[in-house]
């Protein structure tokens, strides 16, 4: 080694020397050989020969960071892993070269990095490959001091174990058949060491079989049901769901990996299941006995093989072409998990509640029924099923809010192609990215390309529903009071107060008249009948209300599955990641003065004819009146606080009724307005849009019965 590194020593550091085995699996050198390597390095030797067996001599080259078999001349990479300050285990830093391949830093640089970390130094300069580089340990960026080009870095935790055999001997474990073969049932029979694979056309269900830790064991692992749990180590949950969609090849597949630990013994397994989304696919159970390190190494290597990423750095995951994407799941126990674990908390039917020894509910019966309706997990799953996202049968579990935002970002990219009408290979890849991030269940059909605004809106609605359901799950999962009836618990968790409105009250009669008199003539497939009206007071909403004047009581409709999220969090504007094309007047909160226009967003059917519409007090201020779509309408002119999309039919405000707090109810009947859009499509009915959530105060929840003709 060069004499310039006389101050670079291993003597003060905990070191671990490793070599790269088959399929990129790293293993430790035997302890005695590690000591010899360290001694040679500290003595400034350029290389050292070590004897792994009587027949095999290995030459270690420090400059190249390789080992060479003296007999076969076969070369393998080596690396130096070190214990780092405030980290548990041994780690190595790597940089990404121009070919997107991760390469280890040499031993000299690793020691410099470790010393910098020990001294709380975040920037250091190193020299290698005849170049000088500045390393930023906070940003994990390496910058060429001369050219200023940058490279990514990352820190990898070592999973290497002491080998039972020398590095020249391959210790390959029989692997499962490639997942691409899972669909070809006519040619090959599915293989599983643990269970027989279900017929390929049977829909898959990833449901809870046992929950000992943070995440349930896959329900298809039937041979280990009740015997094992998913292994967790600090914040690392050894469970991952991978997904890959390629529209051109009709690929829509998943890959599940779980490291399992026996409940009553230190024995370990790795469970693998793979196939087409929505189907059971094939599976395999690998046995590792008491060797946890070997099980972790196999798990991490499988993750790396499928994704080209390090499992320990999955939170900064990079998607590579032709590889699986990592689906970020929510490992907090969901409300549905709790319902499955404890039947006393099921809200499915009143009869179930009556048959269980539960504390008596202290709230009004009408409120009880409403809470049951909007907190029905099964109904949420069915709503997603209608939008091709099967929460019950889809093997991809519960998407996190991060994953939902990634879905919005993918749709935003697709939007650019729709606007320019360019449907090239890059557009197809954008569709692949979306379906990979937000897995859909299309059976054996090819996932459809999202080529129209209508398709884009449909997918936005799916993500909005997923977002609301994620909020509902979080709300229902809040720590509960065991002394309360489950319905009362969920009512508390919604953080709002509900007051039934009696049928003889003036406001009830006003709302009923408002509902019927603004039922549009183009929405005659059903009639609407009020079952109950509730006054709602959301926590802190009155104090936060921004009264800019011109207040109106306006309609807002939504799916039943979204109502719990709206009640607990209020109406929310689409996130920055969402495309704007799906919103006629930009991202905002949309309201109507025609009841049936909003009621249509309940998506009622003859078999599911109960819905909920909201009445909100909306402070419109001065409205910017528009007759044509404008995705940038949120950029209001000075002095304006809202947008009003003018429709050709609308209530005459002369018939409006003023409530006590100076809120106008735009009572029907509707009249022709003579509004015409000379540039194209004219809205049938008015739309009111505000871009500040503080201009909205929820006032009434109306439970409707849709009577189809």
Secondary structure as GFF3:
##gff-version 3
##sequence-region A 1 709
A	DSSP	three_ten_helix	3	5	.	.	.	ID=ss1
A	DSSP	beta_strand	15	20	.	.	.	ID=ss2
A	DSSP	three_ten_helix	22	24	.	.	.	ID=ss3
A	DSSP	beta_strand	26	28	.	.	.	ID=ss4
A	DSSP	alpha_helix	31	42	.	.	.	ID=ss5
A	DSSP	beta_strand	47	51	.	.	.	ID=ss6
A	DSSP	beta_strand	57	61	.	.	.	ID=ss7
A	DSSP	beta_strand	66	69	.	.	.	ID=ss8
A	DSSP	beta_strand	75	83	.	.	.	ID=ss9
A	DSSP	beta_strand	90	96	.	.	.	ID=ss10
A	DSSP	beta_strand	102	104	.	.	.	ID=ss11
A	DSSP	alpha_helix	107	118	.	.	.	ID=ss12
A	DSSP	beta_strand	123	128	.	.	.	ID=ss13
A	DSSP	beta_strand	131	136	.	.	.	ID=ss14
A	DSSP	beta_strand	141	144	.	.	.	ID=ss15
A	DSSP	beta_strand	150	157	.	.	.	ID=ss16
A	DSSP	three_ten_helix	179	183	.	.	.	ID=ss17
A	DSSP	three_ten_helix	222	224	.	.	.	ID=ss18
A	DSSP	beta_strand	228	230	.	.	.	ID=ss19
A	DSSP	beta_strand	232	233	.	.	.	ID=ss20
A	DSSP	beta_strand	236	237	.	.	.	ID=ss21
A	DSSP	beta_strand	239	246	.	.	.	ID=ss22
A	DSSP	beta_strand	251	262	.	.	.	ID=ss23
A	DSSP	beta_strand	268	276	.	.	.	ID=ss24
A	DSSP	beta_strand	282	289	.	.	.	ID=ss25
A	DSSP	alpha_helix	292	307	.	.	.	ID=ss26
A	DSSP	three_ten_helix	311	316	.	.	.	ID=ss27
A	DSSP	beta_strand	325	327	.	.	.	ID=ss28
A	DSSP	alpha_helix	335	341	.	.	.	ID=ss29
A	DSSP	three_ten_helix	343	345	.	.	.	ID=ss30
A	DSSP	alpha_helix	350	355	.	.	.	ID=ss31
A	DSSP	alpha_helix	365	374	.	.	.	ID=ss32
A	DSSP	alpha_helix	377	386	.	.	.	ID=ss33
A	DSSP	alpha_helix	401	420	.	.	.	ID=ss34
A	DSSP	alpha_helix	425	437	.	.	.	ID=ss35
A	DSSP	alpha_helix	453	476	.	.	.	ID=ss36
A	DSSP	alpha_helix	486	493	.	.	.	ID=ss37
A	DSSP	beta_strand	496	501	.	.	.	ID=ss38
A	DSSP	alpha_helix	506	517	.	.	.	ID=ss39
A	DSSP	beta_strand	526	538	.	.	.	ID=ss40
A	DSSP	alpha_helix	541	544	.	.	.	ID=ss41
A	DSSP	beta_strand	551	558	.	.	.	ID=ss42
A	DSSP	alpha_helix	560	569	.	.	.	ID=ss43
A	DSSP	beta_strand	589	591	.	.	.	ID=ss44
A	DSSP	alpha_helix	595	599	.	.	.	ID=ss45
A	DSSP	three_ten_helix	600	602	.	.	.	ID=ss46
A	DSSP	beta_strand	610	619	.	.	.	ID=ss47
A	DSSP	beta_strand	623	626	.	.	.	ID=ss48
A	DSSP	beta_strand	642	645	.	.	.	ID=ss49
A	DSSP	beta_strand	647	651	.	.	.	ID=ss50
A	DSSP	three_ten_helix	653	655	.	.	.	ID=ss51
A	DSSP	beta_strand	657	658	.	.	.	ID=ss52
A	DSSP	beta_strand	664	665	.	.	.	ID=ss53
A	DSSP	beta_strand	670	672	.	.	.	ID=ss54
A	DSSP	beta_strand	683	685	.	.	.	ID=ss55
A	DSSP	beta_strand	687	690	.	.	.	ID=ss56
A	DSSP	three_ten_helix	693	695	.	.	.	ID=ss57
A	DSSP	beta_strand	696	708	.	.	.	ID=ss58
###
